[in-house]
């Protein structure tokens, strides 16, 4: 390989490393766009899977999931809760503010932000669906203004292992309110 190509490859690697370092995240600011407002297209790394449901990409801000559908499902002993298109329970974080995510870094590795994959829709969901822009530029889905997350400890659809976790994480109902702590 010529010296010129080696220099170009090395410069490209350094530039990529600097870009990734600059892509860290923190809390987000937002604008509630409502259910009918179009969401911007998610970056290529969060493309929708062939089944149109949800995917689980990874980025510098931790893990995240993307979906275009919020659904109401009845869970044993809890009543109606909101799930993503694959039936995974969605949660609210007690430290978030309306239209602002306070979960980033290691928090977002355990509690994966639910990103908009196109224009988010709802089935059986009464609260207004919106989208906020996180500090990393990603578009996170909100319900009644509250950012939504999926818990890494829920390994299959229908689980609610994050309910009441640390007294700050709660499954969300179709009205956008947090479910009462169980137990």
ABEGO torsion letter per residue (X at the ends): XBAAAAAAAAAAAAAAAAAAAAABBBBBBBBBAEAABBBBBBBAAABBBAAGBBBBBBBAAEBBBBBABBBBBBBBGAEBBBBBAAGBBBBBBAABBBGBBABBEAAAAABBBBBBBEBBBBBGBABBBBBBBBAAGBBBBBBGGBBBBBBAABABBGBAAABGBGGABBBBBAAGBBBBBBX
